[in-house]
């Protein structure tokens, strides 16, 4: 399985007086614009997807929808899962992915540091090997899903992907 792991874009700051409860925090205008540019860069690399899975939190779902537009993936096919919420156990996510046998390319949308936990688990590491930036993307190839066994093919900061999309 090819796995693209995407951290949500720039969201309204927790300290902002207008900030809603954490699950409802949303992308800022800058976050939407930069995430669109990153998604365009990922599309320019020729990425296609069989499955989109996102955290149900607003900012992650918005990020998934932006990527869906760039990769011509129908918004109504995006699946929300609590397995991408902060603090979720990565092994449960990989067990869930193993059930989607027809999906060879999957995009995951979520939060830090939970996505770094997912990457570490996929690489059989007990420690974080990555620190995804907002709208950053990691590409892993998994030889086995449960328990996970894979390799990190690349990790890209948003600035690099925005340039790829120009």
QUIGIZI-V714379 format. One record per residue. RES is the residue in three letters. SS is DSSP state (2 for helix, 1 for strand, 0 for the rest). PHI is phi in radians with two decimals (NA if undefined). OMEGA is omega in whole degrees, 0 to 359 (* if undefined). Layout:
RES,SS,PHI,OMEGA  RES,SS,PHI,OMEGA
//
This chain:
UNK,0,NA,172  UNK,1,-1.66,185  UNK,1,-2.18,175  UNK,1,-1.84,183  UNK,1,-1.93,188  UNK,1,-2.13,173  UNK,1,-1.43,180  UNK,0,-1.01,179  UNK,0,-1.30,182  UNK,0,-1.12,182  UNK,1,-1.97,177  UNK,0,-0.97,184  UNK,0,-1.16,179  UNK,0,-1.01,183  UNK,0,-1.43,180  UNK,0,-1.13,180  UNK,0,-1.05,179  UNK,0,-1.53,185  UNK,0,-1.14,177  UNK,0,-1.35,175  UNK,0,-0.97,187  UNK,2,-0.84,181  UNK,2,-1.05,183  UNK,2,-1.78,177  UNK,0,-1.05,188  UNK,0,-2.14,178  UNK,1,-1.20,174  UNK,0,-1.35,176  UNK,2,-1.01,178  UNK,2,-1.07,179  UNK,2,-1.07,179  UNK,2,-1.10,183  UNK,2,-1.11,181  UNK,2,-1.16,179  UNK,2,-1.15,176  UNK,2,-1.04,180  UNK,2,-1.16,177  UNK,2,-1.12,180  UNK,2,-1.06,177  UNK,2,-1.10,177  UNK,2,-1.13,178  UNK,2,-1.12,178  UNK,2,-1.09,180  UNK,2,-1.12,177  UNK,0,-1.41,178  UNK,0,1.50,180  UNK,0,-1.23,171  UNK,0,-2.20,183  UNK,0,-2.40,173  UNK,0,-1.64,186  UNK,1,-2.65,172  UNK,1,-1.99,174  UNK,1,-2.13,181  UNK,1,-2.34,167  UNK,0,-1.07,178  UNK,0,-1.31,179  UNK,0,-1.12,187  UNK,2,-0.94,185  UNK,2,-1.12,178  UNK,2,-1.26,179  UNK,2,-1.11,177  UNK,2,-1.06,179  UNK,2,-1.08,179  UNK,2,-1.06,180  UNK,2,-1.16,177  UNK,2,-1.13,178  UNK,2,-1.14,178  UNK,2,-1.03,178  UNK,2,-1.08,182  UNK,2,-1.24,184  UNK,0,-1.77,178  UNK,0,0.96,178  UNK,0,-2.01,185  UNK,0,-1.17,179  UNK,2,-0.94,183  UNK,2,-1.20,178  UNK,2,-1.56,179  UNK,0,-1.16,180  UNK,1,-1.79,176  UNK,1,-1.64,179  UNK,0,-2.52,176  UNK,2,-1.19,180  UNK,2,-1.24,175  UNK,2,-1.91,176  UNK,0,-1.32,176  UNK,0,-0.96,178  UNK,0,1.52,180  UNK,0,-1.17,182  UNK,0,-1.43,182  UNK,2,-0.98,182  UNK,2,-1.06,178  UNK,2,-1.19,177  UNK,2,-1.10,181  UNK,2,-1.16,175  UNK,2,-1.10,178  UNK,2,-1.13,179  UNK,2,-1.08,180  UNK,2,-1.09,179  UNK,2,-1.31,180  UNK,0,-1.61,186  UNK,0,-1.11,182  UNK,0,-1.39,183  UNK,0,-1.53,179  UNK,0,-1.73,177  UNK,1,-2.28,185  UNK,1,-2.19,172  UNK,1,-1.93,178  UNK,1,-1.97,181  UNK,1,-2.22,182  UNK,1,-2.86,195  UNK,0,-2.28,171  UNK,0,-1.65,1  UNK,0,-1.57,184  UNK,2,-1.04,180  UNK,2,-1.16,175  UNK,2,-1.17,173  UNK,2,-1.11,180  UNK,2,-1.09,179  UNK,2,-1.08,179  UNK,2,-1.02,180  UNK,2,-1.09,180  UNK,2,-1.14,182  UNK,0,-1.76,179  UNK,0,1.00,178  UNK,0,-1.95,177  UNK,0,-1.51,182  UNK,0,-2.05,174  UNK,0,-1.14,175  UNK,0,-1.87,186  UNK,0,-2.35,172  UNK,0,-2.54,183  UNK,0,-1.03,173  UNK,0,-1.38,176  UNK,0,-1.09,185  UNK,0,1.21,173  UNK,0,-1.35,184  UNK,1,-2.33,172  UNK,1,-2.04,178  UNK,1,-2.05,180  UNK,1,-2.11,170  UNK,1,-1.94,182  UNK,1,-1.79,177  UNK,1,-1.51,178  UNK,1,-2.53,183  UNK,1,-1.71,185  UNK,0,-2.48,356  UNK,0,-1.24,186  UNK,1,-1.21,175  UNK,1,-2.56,183  UNK,1,-2.67,177  UNK,1,-2.26,174  UNK,1,-1.46,180  UNK,1,-1.44,174  UNK,1,-2.77,175  UNK,1,-2.34,184  UNK,1,-2.16,173  UNK,0,-1.33,183  UNK,2,-0.97,182  UNK,2,-1.01,180  UNK,2,-1.13,181  UNK,2,-1.21,177  UNK,2,-1.09,178  UNK,2,-1.16,180  UNK,2,-1.10,183  UNK,0,-1.50,182  UNK,0,-1.42,*
//
